[in-house]
Each structure stands twice: as structure tokens, then as C-alpha cells.
Amino acid sequence: MDPKAWSRDDWYAPGEGQLHFFPRQKRLVFTDGKRVVAAAPAWGGVAVERWKRNDMRPQPTTPGTYVISGHGPYVTKTWERSRIPWGTPLSLDPSGKFVLYKGGTGANRWLRVDELIPGMDAQKVRSEYKLLYDLNSRIHDANGDGIPDTWVFNEFGPIAIRYFRDRNRNRKLDAGESRMGEMIHTTPENEAQTVQGQPVELDTSHGCIHIKPSDRDLLLRLRAFAKGSLLVVHGPSELVPEFLSAVE
């Protein structure tokens, strides 16, 4: 990469932080000018030659310059377990066969999980929770009934960082512009590994950028995900420039 192109002179303002994702090196770098403030491992999407499954086809994370629109819990119908926000309170129904989530209003404020996510009854929830927290089952299960106190299965973790292609370069999400389906987020597996003190093993995505929970928290504190900030997703052949000063 040409060092003169690093700061994206047509976008960049002196003293402004930028996020740069390098898929080939699996690195997410937060910079201030040509100085690295923080760097973290991050895994993007990969292409597959054949795809016979019924869910979304994986693809490489889309290169480009984007603007961050914000961050928060993410829900979508596309991914079944992401139909419920991370952290939503859970409870067993009186029969003990079904799990309820707090999502309605009035007398119907507790709704059945399996009616939103087919097959996700109490037995299935217990087995899925055990897969994630087998060694420390009481972390999210205060009463020890095998049902977590809150929903910890959302595929996008507690929060997702959203961004968009800013066509008129005013740093605002205007009519005619839309957030990317790709985003920066953690996974339930990595969240479970983190709270249990286990090594965090990142994996490829369907196009999003996966990061570790501890790195997400660090970048949040550094305001790397502030609304209006820039994110540059570099091409598959680009490498982190050698002229950048290393983070201290």
C-alpha cells in the first residue's frame, strides 16, 4: 500500500481515529494518524466453492470505506437464535417443558421460546447451554435448573457494531443509504470461553468481522466504535503497512 493513501486524505481529519481490518492477516487495527492505538485478532468471511446448506452462503468481508452508525443488541429473523436479544430474561413455564422469554406486554409479557424458535424447548435449551458452559454451569444459571437466567445464544453476542457505505460522505445515514448486513461482533462460543477463563478461539464468519469479547470491550473504551467513525475493510491482498508505529 502507498503510505500516502493510508490516511485516506479525502476522508481523514487529523487526530481522528480510524479502524482498519486486514482480512489476510486477520487483524483489526485502530489508528490515530499513522500510529497504532490498539490492534486485535479478527476473522472475516471466507468464500466456499460449494454450498448445499439452506442458510446464508459465506462470502469474504466486503472491502471498502465505511462509516460506523452505532452499536447495540442485534436481532434478525435470518438467524433463528438471533431472534431474541442477548440478555433477555428467561424462565421455565409451570410444566417445566418449555422456556419462556420476557418479550411481550401485560399478561402476555412472557412468551414461549419454542414458538419463536422451533424445537427450542427446555430440553434443547439445557443441552445447548451445557455445550457452552459445561465446566461452569452456574455462571448464567443462579438456581441450577440448567436453564440460563438470560438468553446467551444470540449469534451476534451482546452487541453488534453496525456500519454503512456513506455515498455522499457526510458521515450520516441518509435516505437511500443502508447499514451493511456485515458487522463487527463476538459469538456465543467466544463469550462463553471468555467468562470461563478459557482460550478464545476465533473462527471465520459468513462475512462479518469476528473479534474477541475482551478486544471489543477495549475498543469500546477507546471509542473506536463511535458513531460517525471510519472503518476501512482492506482488500484480500493488502497488509498492515510497515511504516505504522507499533502500539506501546
Secondary structure, 3 states (H helix, E strand, C coil): CCHHHCCCCCCCCCCCEEEEEECCCCEEEEEECCEEEEEEEEECECCCCCCCCCCCCCCCCCCEEEEEEEEECCCCCCCHHHCCCCCCEEEECCCCCCEEEECCCHHHCEEEHHHHCCCCCHHHHHHHHHHHHCCCCCCCCCCCCCCCCECCCCCCCCCEEEEECCCCCCCCCCCCCCECCCCEECCHHHHHHHHCCCCCCCCCECCCEEECHHHHHHHHHCCCCCCCCEEEECCCCCCCCCCCECCC
